[in-house]
């Protein structure tokens, strides 16, 4: 399974491809909506791409709980176990 650092790097790459946000700006403490200015449509694309990249399932009802990059990293890390 990917480490927290590998998940963060992969997520940063996905966010950058979808939104143009610099990968270095995608940090664990950043809020997707407030800090990175990601809307719900982009967030769904990011979720789908993360599911494919990390071979995990992120249920729709969980997406709303992923407020920060750290939340998403933790979820992906735990989902893969």
Secondary structure as GFF3:
##gff-version 3
##sequence-region A 1 81
A	DSSP	alpha_helix	4	19	.	.	.	ID=ss1
A	DSSP	three_ten_helix	23	25	.	.	.	ID=ss2
A	DSSP	alpha_helix	40	54	.	.	.	ID=ss3
A	DSSP	alpha_helix	60	63	.	.	.	ID=ss4
A	DSSP	alpha_helix	69	79	.	.	.	ID=ss5
###
